């Protein structure tokens, strides 16, 4: 297949549903190839992508180098503008300044201290899950656990009232359209509406925390914003609260769904985790590699001296990083198309790398390890009730529905 043909196929429903044959075709073109029509380089090799993510010569887009059709997406207050105002799309020094304000909430020590509370939340949700499936009725794992579990955890960390949390799944689903490969700007309308609703919500909640601070991350960031010392602007406050909420559960939700589907396809793996023969941490790492909740990202050359594997990339040119392809790179992984939680020296690029390495990766891993350990222990005979349905997404890969029957549940 030609490079442009592969990219086009990835943007259509069949390619989004199962991109791995297209990734294999892309790897046949080499670890790095160009699509001159789009002024784009595409990277499929694990080591090359890892190098780009960590290189100071690459970063997020520079506005003056964007084509007009992309600039047209940056409507003030819209979804793309909201995301671009957060640390997700910031370059130094702004990235370093804002990230340092947030990072204290995600230190390894603080994350480890959350383990008892996370274990309790998982247990309570599985109690409800068991009640729903006690008579043999199908239960949607995505709706009743995979969404509710991480959203409860991140909302507790941020300080979002319990009664508000149910509204976030559709809003996050709509907003993250702005992270996808868009070929029609009208598709951003739901994302823009979600961004507006989330902005209004966080503006109101921030005002409440100004009047009555609590022991949560929103109150801490509001205090920094109120210090008026240039460390955090009003726009950055709202954009980063939105990012923390959405990123704090959307990818973890997908990690949980992708992991359960793989465990149901490989029941010996779930049994191995339950018996302690397979460490649950190793299972989670292999899910991250084999069917990553984040399939691709991009970087822009920030200097004319930028290179990828010895090839020069001009300043302002983009490099698309196909992590989903890199995770099946035979130069890095033995038998890469086999799901093997016990593979040695396993790692993934799912959480990025370099200065943009995901702040919440430790929390996401801990949540997944706790959830799967409890799930496999409590429901040893769990099975699919119907063919699961994928989200119509490429960048953020997961399931819309995953109905199961809890054969091991007590009647």
N, C-alpha and C positions, 0 to 999 in steps of 0.2 A: 504493500500500500504506500501511496505517496504521503508525505508529511501532512499536507493540508487536508487530505482525505481522512487521516487518522483523527486529527483535531475535530473535524466536522462530525465524525461518527461518535466521538466522545460526548458531543453536545446534544445528541439525539437520544430519545428514551431507551432504545436497546443498549446503546453504549453506556448510558448512565446506570442501567440495571446490572450489567456485567461488563465492566471496563477491562477485565484482565486479558482477554484475547487481543484487544487493541493495544494494551501495554506491551504485550509480547511482540506485536507487529512493530511498535515503536522502538523496542530494544534492538530489533533487527537492523534498524537504521543507524545504530550506534549509541553510545552513552550520551552523545550530544549531537544534535542536528538543528538546522536552521529552517525557518519558514519565512523567507525574505518578504513575501507579500504582506506579512504582519509585523515586520521588523522584530522578529521573535526568534529566540533560541529555545530549544526544548531539551531538557536534561532528564535522562532515564537512569543513569548509573548511580549506585548508592554512594560511592566515595566522592564522586563529583558533586552531587547534591549536598552531601555533608560539608564539603569544602565551601560551597557557595553560601550556605546558611551561616557559616562561621567567619566568612571573610568580611573585613571592614570595607572592602571595595564594592560590596553590594549592600543594598538596603531597600527600603520601600521607594515607591515612585517619587520622581521629582516633577512637580506640577508643570514646569515649563517644557518638559519633554513629552507630555501626554498629547495624543491626537485629540482633535476637537470633539469627535464623537464621544470620547471618554470624559472630557471636561464638561460636556453637556450633562453628565450624570450628577455633577457636584452641585446640586441644588441646595441652597442654604437650609439646614434643618432636615434634609432628606436622609435616606438610609445610607447612601454612599458617603455623604458629608459627615454623618454621625460616626461611621466606622473610621473614616480617615482622620477624624479629630481625636481618636483614642490612641493608646500606645501600640495597638495592633499595626497601625500604618505610620508610626512616627519614626523619624531618624534622629540620631544624636544631633544636638544636645537635648532636644525636647524629650526624646524617649527616655534618656537616662534620668532626667529631672522628675518626670511623672512616675516612672516605674519604681523609683526609690521610695516614693510615698506609699505605694501600694504593697510593695514586697514584704513589709513587716508582717502582713496578715498571712503570708504563705511560707514562712520559714519552716524548715524541716521539724524543728522542735515544736512549733505551734501546731503543725499538721498532725504530728504524732500524738499530741495532747488531745486532739479531736477524736481519736479512735474510739474511746468508750461511747461518746455521744453518737457517732456514726453507726456503731454496732447496735445501739439501742434503736435508732431510727430504722435501720434495716429490719430488725426483728419485729418491730411494730407493723411495718408495711407487709412483711411476709405473713404476719398473723391475719391481717385483712385478706391478703392474697389467698391464704388457705381457706378462710371462711367462704370466699367467693367461689372457690373450686371444690368445696367439700362434697357436693352432690354429683361430681363428675361433669359440671358445666364448664365449657371453655372459658378461659380467662385471658385477657389481652395483657401480656407481660409488659408491653410498651406503655400502655395507659396506666396500669395499676402499680407498676414498680419502676420501670426504667426511666420514666419521666419524674415521678414523684420523689424518688429517692435522692437524686442529685439536686433537684430544685429545692428540696427541704434543707439540704446541707448548705448550699450556697446562700439561700435566703436567710438562714440563721446567722451565717457569717457576716452578711451585709447588714442585716437588721430589718428585713422586710416582713411586715406583719403576715401571720399565717393566712388570714382571710383573703389576702391579695394574690396568693401564689398560683391559684388555679388558672388565672388569666394569662400566665406567661407562656404556656406551651404554644398556643396559636400565634402569639406575638413574636416569639423567638423563631418559630417556623417561617413566618412571613419575612422577618427582618433579615434572616440569613440568606435569602434570595440574592441579596446584594453582594454576597461572597462568591456566588456562582459565576460561571462563564455566561455572560449575557449577550445575546445577539439581537435583542429587541427591547428598547428602553421602556416600552409600555409594561413589560414584565416587572418593573420596579415599583409599580403603583402600590401593591400590597405592602412591600417593604417600606416604602416612604410613609404609608399610613401607620404602620407599626412603630416606626422611628418616632413619629409625632406623638403617638400615644405614650410610648415609653418616656420620651422627653418630658411630657406634661406630668407623668406620674412621678418621676424622680425630682422634678422641680418642686412639686408639692411636698414630697417626703423629705427633701432636703430642708425646706422651710420648717417643717415640723421638728426636725432634729436640731435646727438652730435654736428653736424655742425650748426644746426639751431633749438635750443630748442623752444618748444611751451608750452602753458599752458595745458598740458595733462599728463596722468599717465605715458606714455612711457617716456617722457622727464624727469619726476621726478625720475623714476627708473634708467634711464641711468645715471643721475647725481650721484646717490648713487653707482652704479656700477663703475663709473669713479673715485670715491673717493678712491678706492683701500685700504679700511680699513677693508676688510673681511666681510662686511655686506651683500654683494650680488656678487656672482661670475658670470662670463660670462655665464656658463651653467644654473645657476639658473635664470638669467635674461630672457633668451630665453624660458626656460621651463615654467616659471610662466606667461609670456606674452601669450604663447600658451594656457595655462590653463585658464587664465582670459577671453580670447576671446571665447574659445569653451564653457566653463562652463557658461559664461555670457549670452549666448543665447540658447544653446541647451536645457537645462531643462525648461527655460521659454517658448520656442516654444512649447514644449510638454505640459506644463501646460495650455497654451492657447487652444491648440487643444483638449486635454482631457476635458477641461471645456466647450467648445462650444458643443462638442458631448453630454455631459451630459445634458446641457441646452436644446438641441434639443430633447432629450429623455424625458425631464421633463419640458415642456413649461410653466407650472404654476410657476416654479422656476424663469425662465427668466422674466416673468411678475411681480413676486414678487420683484425682484431686480429693475425692471424699475419703479415700483410704490413706492419704498422705504419701502416695507413691509419686505424685506429681505436685510440686509446690504450686500453690495457687498463684503466687507471684509470677512463676514461669508461664503458667497458663495465660495470664493477662498479657504478658509481654508478647507471646505468640499471637494472640488475637490482634494486638496492636500492629504486628508485622503483617500477618496474613490477610486481614481484612480491616485495614485502618479506618477509623472514623474520620480522619482527614486525609484526603487523597492527593491533594496538590496545593501548591502555593506558588508565588512568583517573587522575584527580586529584580531590582533595576541596578544597572551599573552606575556607580556614583563617581567614577573616574575613567578617563580614557585608558588607564593602564590596567583595567580589570581583565582578568583572564579566568577561563574555565578549562581546566585540563590542558593548559598551554595555548588555547585559542583565545585571541583577544576579542573582547566585547566592548563596543564603543559606549561612551557615556550616554545614558538615557535609554539604551536598549534593554529590553526585558528578557529575563530567563525564566521560562516556565519549568517548575520543579515537580516532576511527576513522582511523588513519593510512593504512590501505589505501585508504580512500575519498578522503582528502586527496591522495594521490599521483596520483589521476586527476581532480583538480579542474581544470576548464577555465578557471577564473579565474586559476590559477597556471601551468598547462602548456598549450602549444599542442598540439592533437591528442593528448590524454593517453592514449588507448587504443592508440597506436602505440608499439612498442618501437623506440626510436631512440637509440643510444648517443652520437650526435653532437648531440643537442639542446642548444642553448645555455643557459647559466645553470641547469644541472641541479643539483638537490639533493633530499634526502629527509629524512624525519623518523624513519627506521628506528632510529636510535640515540638517539632522544629529544632532549632539550634542557634548557637551564637547569642547575640543580645536579645533576640526575640524568642528565645526558648520559653515555652509556656510557663507562666508563673504558677498555674494551678496543676501542673503535671503530677506533683506529689499527692495532691488531694485526690485527683482523678484515679490514680493507681490505687491509693488506699481504699477509696470507695468501692472500686471494682473488686479488689481482693476480698474485702469484707462481704460484699454482696454475693459473689460466686461461692465462697466458702459456706455461707449459710444456705444458699439455694441448693447446692448439690447435697448437702447434709439433710436438709428438711424434706426435699422432694426427690428421692432417688429414682422414682419411676416416671418423672415428668416426661411428657412427649408432646409433639406438635399436634394441634387439633385441626389445623388447616395450613395451606401454603402461606407463608408470611408474605406481606406486601412491602416492597422497597419504597423508600422516599424517592421522589423523582429528582434526585440531586446527584451531582458528581463530586463536588469539593467536600461536602459533609455527607459521608455515606452512612446510611442507617436504615432502619425499618419504620414504616408507619404503623403496622400492626404485626404482632407475633402472638397468635393465640395458642395456648397450651392447655393440656389436661393434666391435672395433678394426681396421677394414679396412686402416688404414695401418700396423698393427704388422708387424714382421718375423716371418716364419714360422720 
